[in-house]
Amino acid sequence: MITLALTFCAGIFCGHYTKATFLPAYSFAWVFLLLTVLSLRSIKMFNIFLLALIFLWGMASLGNSRVLPRCHIRNYVFYKDNRPYRVRGFIISQPVFKYNRTSFVFAIEEILCDSFEAKSCGKILVYIDGRYQWRYGEALALYGRLYRPFSQKGYRGYLTSQGIYFIMQIKTRECVSVLNQKRLWRLKGFPLYLKDKIEGIIFRHLSSLPASILDAMLLGEKKYIPPYITDAMVKSGTVHILVVSGFNVGIVTYVMLLLLKLTRLPKIYRFFITACSLVSYCLITGASTPVVRATVMALVFVAAYWFRREPDLYHSCALAAMFILVINPRQLFDIGFQLSFSSVISIIYFTERIKRMLHLDSLSQPALKFITNSLLVSFSAWLGTMLLVAHYFKIFSPITVLANLFIASLATLITLLGFALVITGLALPPLAPSIAATAELAIALLLRINALLVQLPAAYFYLH
Amino acid sequence: MFNLTRQERQVILFLLSAALLGLGINFLLKINPGFKKIARVEKYVTHKDLNRVSYQELLLAPGLSPALAKKIISYRNTHGRFKDLQQLKEIKGIGDCRYQKLEALFYVE
């Protein structure tokens, strides 16, 4: 699996730098598929042709992801096109209210301009002044100018990787007509409904700043975090705690298995329900790369447990990478993808090796063992991501290892408290305010420690 | 009394200790207002002092272009320290709408 995933990545990489188009790669892939079939009897030749086939598959996937349908909105709206457009479609994200405006992603079905009207497709980002209670799946007709995102701070590249090529800015409510139709995709609609509920619990019991931090840690929603908090965490190398990670997925698995154990259901049902709740959690958190990776890895572990096989961390990691890249090959160039996989792989690779090298397994005191383990995990993650962080954020933070010792431990506690708050908020509401108070104190402590560490001399250096 | 597994006991203990600690915090917040300083996040953690903020830090603020960030710095250099956040409105390009955004990010000591 590891070789296949690496070959697939190499294909995408090669396709990106050679600007290879879809058709040649796709044709060659068929040739190699034929050669692979013909070489079934020779293992060596079969393996060589199979790897070439996977390589070309990666190239062709990337080529295909670059091709837009003919009816795509990008083919109708031109550069510096100042005409107002009328578009029909429906909301495909949860609307967010921030800085006195509501924003959401809108899937287009029809586009109208002057006397021209056509069926269209594609996604746009919509900003409307004011607060509106529209929901996922609501069909709307919008009227406004479409413009390309500014390229400042790589924002355009980020939106393009999400399939968004245009932004529509709407000033007044009169430019929006509600079409009284719903296009709900239930698989996404239900998790978004749950997300709404959970956010309601978090924001009801905590004040706005701790709620925004907990919202990011539990649901991956970072839009409400003040920019200077994110900046301070980038400086201390602890920004990863604001991302839903494998740890959260682990907690969901643990809680689900524990709750289902009480029901005394047969094992097969328990595993099936756990797998379903993992997928739901993945959708609730917006199916970002780290969550998809962690979900696939957790599913592999649950399956391995069920089939009584020994799960392999590297193979499950490779499978998760393949799963993400087959759906969207452009994710290979996404910072989130690179940081998520490099940190996990380096934690798996370095932690045990360093432990053996320094003979740390012989430590008998549990507290000392816990501290050295935490230090080693954060050091390994730092080793794996150091170069990427330096490249993308132009920052080098020697404080990271020390900061993670305190902050990652506190973040673990806060995540546990967050899940406890959500569960009690749903099942035992009178208990929720007490747990919220503890969570708020822990978040305040975390932010204070982070602010303190960043102020230390030589805590971080800018590389430009 | 209860036939609980080790895992279940751990979960119950965690929930109870979190709830008890929270109860204590609520009590302390009521009787001692000074405790708020510890339990709540202070402004310097989330906001930046407008008289100390650097050009690079200004650029992180949403809605502030490099040109506008330069104007803020040059205003500070020519007029001296900001005495009030409202002074931001004197800078060309900062209207009520943008001021509302900046108000949520900066403070003046």
Chai-1 contact restraints between the chains, C-beta under 6 A:
chainA,res_idxA,chainB,res_idxB,connection_type,confidence,min_distance_angstrom,max_distance_angstrom,comment,restraint_id
A,Y99,B,K101,contact,1.0,0.0,6.0,A-B,restraint_1
A,L209,B,V41,contact,1.0,0.0,6.0,A-B,restraint_2
A,P226,B,T46,contact,1.0,0.0,6.0,A-B,restraint_3
A,P227,B,L60,contact,1.0,0.0,6.0,A-B,restraint_4
A,Y228,B,K48,contact,1.0,0.0,6.0,A-B,restraint_5
A,I229,B,T46,contact,1.0,0.0,6.0,A-B,restraint_6
A,D231,B,L60,contact,1.0,0.0,6.0,A-B,restraint_7
A,L417,B,A18,contact,1.0,0.0,6.0,A-B,restraint_8
A,A420,B,L15,contact,1.0,0.0,6.0,A-B,restraint_9
A,A420,B,A18,contact,1.0,0.0,6.0,A-B,restraint_10
A,L431,B,A19,contact,1.0,0.0,6.0,A-B,restraint_11
A,S434,B,A19,contact,1.0,0.0,6.0,A-B,restraint_12
A,S434,B,G22,contact,1.0,0.0,6.0,A-B,restraint_13
A,S434,B,L23,contact,1.0,0.0,6.0,A-B,restraint_14
A,I435,B,A18,contact,1.0,0.0,6.0,A-B,restraint_15
A,I435,B,A19,contact,1.0,0.0,6.0,A-B,restraint_16
A,I435,B,G22,contact,1.0,0.0,6.0,A-B,restraint_17
A,A437,B,G22,contact,1.0,0.0,6.0,A-B,restraint_18
A,A437,B,I25,contact,1.0,0.0,6.0,A-B,restraint_19
A,A437,B,N26,contact,1.0,0.0,6.0,A-B,restraint_20
A,T438,B,A18,contact,1.0,0.0,6.0,A-B,restraint_21
A,T438,B,L21,contact,1.0,0.0,6.0,A-B,restraint_22
A,T438,B,G22,contact,1.0,0.0,6.0,A-B,restraint_23
A,L441,B,I25,contact,1.0,0.0,6.0,A-B,restraint_24
A,L441,B,A39,contact,1.0,0.0,6.0,A-B,restraint_25
A,A444,B,A39,contact,1.0,0.0,6.0,A-B,restraint_26
A,A444,B,R40,contact,1.0,0.0,6.0,A-B,restraint_27
A,A444,B,V41,contact,1.0,0.0,6.0,A-B,restraint_28
A,L447,B,V41,contact,1.0,0.0,6.0,A-B,restraint_29
A,L447,B,V45,contact,1.0,0.0,6.0,A-B,restraint_30
A,A451,B,V45,contact,1.0,0.0,6.0,A-B,restraint_31
